[in-house]
Amino acid sequence: MGIEPREFVRDPLRDAKASIRGYVYQIDVSILRWLTLGEGEILELECGEDIDIIQDEIAKGRSRILEQIKVGGTKLTLNSPGPKASLVNFRKHLLANPTQRLAFRYVTTAEITAERPSRFSDGAAGIVVWQELQNQSIPGDILAVRLSGIRQILGTAVKPPDIRAVRFGTVRAKVRLFNTASKVLPCGLG
């Protein structure tokens, strides 16, 4: 007669699967960035963000792309806590490094979806519109409408739980200032 094994009752709050999945994805993206580094580019891990790519260009000087890497288990909107917190953190980098050319990239496995209700008549997702603004691929006749939608999403957004209210308020104030005459697109927040 042997002892019957009992089912172990585990504590789901102690489960590290999501964290490990995130580390593995970050390592995978880090290796990809390392393998695709261009001439004059340097890779730094866990410096400004999860991954930094430093580019030395003779004509333009040095620039840095800061990448935040996230494994997404849910659908993602511009109003989700992760992107909002990343905007605040990017603004902190801009303020701490005023003489450097910085860019920010949010890399995720999450599915991008539109806010509910969508702030755009065509039902576009805020993140997609943000990308269009960065790529300067929005026709001039609808640029003001697109910027207005971004202002509505972020200007009325609720503060992410891990961000100080004063920092989030500053980013919301900057978002309200975006306009069609501005050379500062949403990725700038300067």
N, C-alpha and C positions, 0 to 999 in steps of 0.2 A: 504494500500500500504506500503510495506516494502522497505527497502533499499537493493538493489542488492549487494551482496558481490563481490568485484573485486578479480581477481586472484592476489595473492601477488607475486611480482617479487623478488626472493631471490638472494643474491650474492653468487655464488658458491665458491668464495674464502673464505667465512666465514663459510663454511660447516665443521662441526667437526666430521662427521660420521667416517672418516678414523682414526682420533685420538682416538675416543672412542673405535672403534674396536680394535685398538692396545692396549689400556689400559686393555680392557676386556681379550684379549688373554694373556697379561702379567700376569694378576691376575690369570687366569686359570692355566698357567704354574707354577706360584709361589705356588699355592695350591697343584698342583701335586708334585712338588719338596718337599714341606713340608710333604705331606702324605707318601712320599717314602724315607724320610731321614733314613740313616742307623745309626748303633751304632757309636757314636763318631763324627757324622756329625752335623754341625751347618748351618742354613740358614740365609743369610743376604740379604736384599733387598736394591737396590739402593746404594750400597757401592762402589764396583769396577765397576760393570756393573749393568744391570737390576736385575740379580739374581746371588748371589755368594753362592757356597757350599764349606764350609770349612771342610776338613777331617783331623782328628787327627789319625795318625797311629803310633803305638809304634815304629816299626822298621824304618819307613821312616820319621817321623816327621809330620809337618803340611803342607798341600797343599790346594790350592784354585782353584776351577773351576769357571771361570767368564763366565756368559752367557748373550749374547745380544739377546733380543727377538724382532722379527719383524713380523708384518703381511704383507704378500706380495700380492700386487695386480697385479703384472706383473711377467713374467718369470725371473728367477735369474741365473746369471752366475758368475763365479769367477771375471769377469771383471766388474760386476755391482758396482755402487757407494757404496752400503751398506756393502758388504763384504770387499771391499778395505778400506773403512773408519774404519771398525772393526779391520782389521789387523794393521793399524796405531795405533789405540787406544790400542790394546793389546801390541804392542811394547812399548808404553809409560808406561803401567803397569809393563812390564818386567824391564825397565830401572829404574823406581821409586822403585821397590821392588826386588833388585838383589839377595837377600838371600832367597827369598821365591820360593817355587815350584808352578808355575802357569800354568794353562791350560785354553784354551778358547773354547767356544762352541757358534756357531751362530745358533739360533733356529728360524725357519721361516715357515710360511704357504705357501710361494711362491713355484711355480713349478721350479725345477732345470732343466736347459736346457744347451745344449752345446754352446760354443762360436761359432760365425760365422766369419770366417771359424774356424772349430775345429783345435786345435793344435795336435790332436792325430789321428793316422791313422785309428783307429776303431771308430772315431767320438765321443769319450767319452767327457762328460762334465768336465771342469776343477775342479768343486767342487767335483765331484765323484772321480776323480783322487786324489785330496787333501785328501779326506777321506780314500782312499786306502793307501796313504802314511802314514797317522796317524795310521792306523790299521796295518801297515807293512804287507799288503796282496798282494804286487806287487812282482811277481817273479823276481829274480835277473837279468835275461837276458833282461828284459824290463825296469828295474828301471831307468837307465840312460836316456832312451827315455822319460819316464814319467816325470822325473825331468826337462828335457829340455823343454817339453811342458809347465810346470808350469812356468819356467823361462821366456818363450816367452810371456805367457799371462800377468804375473805381471810385468815383466821387461820392457814392452812397454806400460803398461796401462796408461791411462790418469788420472790425479789427480782428486779425488772426489771434488766437489765444496766446501764442508765444512771442508776441511783438509788443513793445511798449507803446502806449497810446499816443504819446507825443511824436514818436517817429512815424507812426502810421498816419497821423493827422497831417504831418508835413508832406508826405507822399500824396495824400488826397488833395491837398492844396495845390501842389504842382500839377497834378492831373487836370484840375479845373482850369489851369492857365493854358493848356494846349489849344492852339488855334491854327487855322489854315496858313497864317502868315509866318508862323514859327518855324525855324529851322530845326528845332528840337523835337524829334519824334518821340513817341512813348519810351523807346529804349534809352533815351538820354537822361531824363529825370534830373538834369543838372541844375 
